[in-house]
Amino acid sequence: MSLTEEQRALVQVRLDEARTALHKLEIGEATVSLAYNGESVTYSVADVGRLRQYIRSLEAQLGLRSLGRARSRGVVFG
């Protein structure tokens, strides 16, 4: 799916906000809130995994990462 410049800018703003929220949780804030599409979502330290997943999905939309997990590679000695 190709994003228009306007959509890309919006996703980038959301990504920046989500990264800032994650940073705040990691430095000790108890909760952080993100607002988008007229709705607000509040994350707590217990929700860090969900917030990281949201960040990964935004990065994937921007083409910064793939959504799939990296496949493990075998190690060959010899």
Phi, psi and omega in degrees: 000124180265131180267145172286166178301322179294316178296318179299318179296320179295316179296321179296319177299314179298319179297314179300317179295318180294319178295320177296318179297317178298317179301315180299318178296320183289338178262007170117357176294142183288319179215155174222152180237141174239139179238132176200151182052035179075007180239155179240138177238132179251130178248144173242178180303325179293342182260013183303320179299317178296319180294319177297321178297318177299317178298316178299321180292322177294318178298322179295321178299327180273358180079016181276344178199161175268154181286331183288158176282149176294136179281143179286149180247139179287153178257131179244124177257139174140000000 
